[in-house]
Amino acid sequence: MNNVILCEGVYDLRILGYYLHKSTSGKWMRASDAEKPALFRKIKIPREYQERTELYTACDNEDKITALWPAGGKSNFQQAIHDICHINSRYPKQRFERIVLLVDRDDNQICEELRAFENCFAENGWAVSQLVNSRETLYSYPVEDGTENTYDVRILPMVIPFYKNGAMETVLLDAIAHDNEEDGIVVREAERFIQRLQTDDKIIRYLKHSGDVIKAKYSATISVINPDHGSSEYDRVLLCANWEEKGIFNEHFGVLKDFL
């Protein structure tokens, strides 16, 4: 059984992999670089994506694989969904039985992102309709083997955050802020600091993209509450908290524990 989590970038991949391992009581184990070539022969992810894709195998069955596939931005989801539909339709033995689609909400409404997913599937002949955020949809599709066989696939769209525009780091900041009053103050002051820089007319080279602003707010927060990690590379900064213990994080991502 193969699963795939399609996300935007490597930072999403890092936190999802960490959460997948930590929150499922050791159900999933990250595959080493040495193990990946053999595992990739069991799934059909295109070669150009394999270097940045991470694979997790079930601890009780190495034939159960979950692929964390960073598409390289939301604009590349159309091609990645095409590849997934192609794999499932042409290679039923290597098909993905569960598909997670994770994107940032950015400045769009959740319904707009869900319709974009449906349109991507429709372009590949899959009439997936009425997707609901953070709820799975069961869809049956025919295979391209000259038979009338059909297979089921479970699709779970996740547009985050649920309650406001933002990205993965928005959820992380909210989770930290709700830990206690002191952490809440740090988060608010870090956000105000970055906002002041963003609106300063003398700052012309930095913080010009909304994604950079969100990451800066997160990094500024971490530099205060965990200064030893403040200068670490970004994916290490992401993993310096026990996210599986935080209510808001579980509210957004807890569905993965049952889905996978």
C-alpha positions in Angstrom: 0.0 0.0 0.0 1.4 3.4 -1.0 0.4 6.8 0.3 1.5 10.2 -0.9 1.5 13.6 0.8 1.9 16.3 -1.8 3.1 19.6 -0.2 4.6 22.8 -1.4 8.2 22.8 -0.2 10.9 21.1 1.8 10.0 23.0 5.0 6.5 21.6 4.9 8.1 18.2 4.3 10.4 18.5 7.3 7.6 19.3 9.8 5.2 16.7 8.3 7.8 14.0 8.5 8.6 14.9 12.1 5.0 14.9 13.0 4.2 11.7 11.1 6.9 9.8 13.0 6.3 11.4 16.5 2.5 11.4 16.5 1.8 7.9 15.3 3.6 6.0 18.1 6.5 4.9 15.9 4.2 3.6 13.2 6.3 5.2 10.4 10.1 5.3 10.1 12.0 7.6 7.7 13.9 5.7 5.1 17.7 6.3 4.8 19.3 7.5 1.6 20.7 4.0 1.2 17.2 2.5 1.4 15.5 4.9 -1.0 16.6 3.5 -4.4 15.0 0.1 -3.6 11.8 1.8 -2.3 11.6 4.1 -5.3 11.4 1.0 -7.5 8.2 0.1 -5.7 6.6 3.5 -6.5 6.6 5.5 -9.7 7.4 9.0 -8.6 9.1 10.7 -11.5 12.9 10.7 -11.3 13.1 14.5 -11.2 11.3 14.6 -7.9 13.0 11.8 -6.2 16.0 13.6 -4.8 13.9 15.9 -2.6 11.1 13.4 -1.8 11.3 11.6 1.5 10.0 8.1 2.1 8.6 6.6 5.2 8.0 2.9 5.7 5.6 1.3 8.1 7.5 -0.2 11.0 5.5 -3.4 10.8 5.5 -3.8 7.0 8.2 -2.3 4.8 5.9 -2.7 1.8 3.7 0.1 3.2 5.3 3.3 2.0 4.3 7.0 2.5 6.0 9.5 0.2 6.4 13.1 1.2 6.6 14.8 -2.1 7.4 18.6 -2.2 6.1 19.9 -5.5 8.3 23.0 -5.4 5.5 25.5 -4.9 1.7 25.7 -5.3 2.1 26.5 -9.0 3.6 23.0 -9.6 0.7 21.1 -8.1 -1.0 20.8 -11.5 1.9 18.7 -12.9 2.3 16.7 -9.7 -1.4 15.8 -9.6 -1.2 14.8 -13.3 1.7 12.5 -12.4 -0.2 10.9 -9.5 -3.3 10.3 -11.6 -1.0 8.8 -14.3 0.7 6.5 -11.8 -2.6 5.3 -10.4 -4.2 4.7 -13.8 -1.3 3.1 -15.5 0.4 1.2 -12.7 -2.3 -0.2 -10.4 0.2 -2.3 -8.4 2.2 0.9 -7.5 -0.8 3.1 -7.1 -1.3 5.5 -4.2 -4.3 4.4 -2.1 -4.3 7.6 -0.1 -3.5 11.1 -1.4 -2.9 14.1 0.9 -2.9 17.6 -0.7 -1.4 20.2 1.6 -1.2 23.9 0.6 -0.9 27.2 2.3 -4.0 29.3 2.4 -2.0 32.5 1.5 -4.5 35.2 0.5 -7.1 32.8 -1.0 -10.2 31.4 0.5 -10.3 27.7 1.3 -13.0 27.0 -1.2 -10.9 28.5 -4.0 -8.0 26.2 -3.2 -10.4 23.2 -3.1 -11.8 24.1 -6.5 -8.3 24.3 -7.9 -7.6 20.8 -6.7 -10.9 19.6 -8.4 -9.9 21.3 -11.6 -6.5 19.6 -11.6 -8.2 16.2 -11.2 -10.7 17.0 -13.9 -7.9 17.8 -16.4 -6.8 14.2 -15.8 -10.2 12.6 -16.3 -11.0 12.2 -12.5 -14.4 13.7 -11.7 -13.5 14.5 -8.1 -16.0 16.9 -6.7 -17.2 18.6 -3.6 -13.9 18.3 -1.7 -14.1 19.4 1.9 -11.1 20.7 3.8 -9.5 18.3 6.2 -12.0 15.5 5.3 -11.3 12.6 3.1 -13.2 11.9 -0.1 -13.5 8.4 -1.6 -13.2 8.3 -5.4 -13.3 5.3 -7.8 -11.4 5.5 -11.1 -10.8 3.2 -14.0 -7.4 1.8 -14.9 -5.9 2.0 -18.3 -5.3 -1.7 -18.9 -8.0 -2.5 -21.3 -10.2 -4.0 -18.6 -13.2 -2.5 -16.8 -11.4 -2.6 -13.5 -11.7 0.3 -11.1 -9.8 1.2 -7.9 -10.6 3.3 -4.9 -8.5 6.2 -3.8 -8.9 8.3 -0.7 -8.2 12.0 -1.1 -7.6 14.4 1.8 -7.2 18.1 1.0 -5.6 20.3 3.7 -5.6 24.0 3.2 -4.0 25.7 6.2 -4.4 27.6 8.4 -8.1 26.8 8.8 -9.2 30.2 10.4 -7.1 32.9 8.6 -4.8 33.4 5.8 -1.2 32.3 6.2 1.1 29.3 5.9 2.6 26.4 7.9 4.5 28.9 10.1 1.3 30.6 11.0 0.1 27.4 12.6 3.4 27.0 14.4 3.2 30.6 15.7 -0.3 30.1 16.9 0.6 26.9 18.6 3.5 28.6 20.5 1.4 31.6 21.4 -1.2 29.3 23.1 1.4 27.5 25.2 1.4 30.2 28.0 1.1 33.9 28.5 4.8 34.5 28.3 5.2 32.7 24.9 2.1 34.6 23.7 3.9 37.9 24.4 7.0 36.8 22.6 5.0 35.8 19.5 3.1 39.1 19.4 6.2 41.3 19.9 8.1 39.3 17.3 5.3 39.8 14.8 5.2 43.6 15.6 9.0 43.8 15.1 8.8 42.2 11.7 5.8 44.3 10.7 7.7 47.5 11.6 10.7 46.4 9.4 8.3 45.5 6.6 6.8 49.0 6.6 10.0 50.9 7.0 10.8 52.9 3.9 14.5 52.3 4.4 14.1 48.5 4.2 14.2 47.9 0.5 16.0 44.5 0.1 14.2 42.4 2.6 10.7 41.1 3.5 9.3 41.8 0.1 7.3 38.5 -0.2 4.5 37.4 2.1 6.1 34.0 2.6 9.4 35.6 3.8 7.5 37.8 6.2 5.8 34.8 7.8 9.1 32.9 8.1 10.8 35.9 9.6 8.1 36.2 12.3 8.6 32.5 13.1 12.4 32.8 13.2 12.3 35.9 15.3 10.1 34.1 17.8 12.4 31.1 18.0 15.5 33.3 18.4 14.0 34.5 21.7 12.4 31.4 23.2 15.2 29.0 22.0 18.2 31.2 21.2 20.5 28.1 20.7 18.5 27.3 17.6 18.3 30.9 16.4 21.2 30.6 14.0 20.5 27.0 12.9 19.5 26.2 9.3 15.8 26.7 8.8 14.6 23.1 8.9 16.4 22.5 12.2 14.7 25.6 13.6 11.3 24.1 12.6 11.9 21.0 14.6 13.0 22.6 17.9 9.6 22.2 19.5 7.4 19.3 20.4 4.7 20.0 17.9 2.9 16.7 18.6 2.0 18.0 22.1 0.5 21.3 20.9 -3.3 21.5 20.6 -3.5 23.9 17.7 -1.0 21.9 15.7 -2.9 18.7 16.4 -6.2 20.5 15.4 -4.7 21.1 11.9 -2.7 17.9 11.4 -4.2 15.3 13.8 -6.3 14.0 10.9 -3.1 12.5 9.4 -2.8 10.0 12.3 -6.0 8.2 11.4 -5.8 8.8 7.6 -2.4 7.2 7.3 
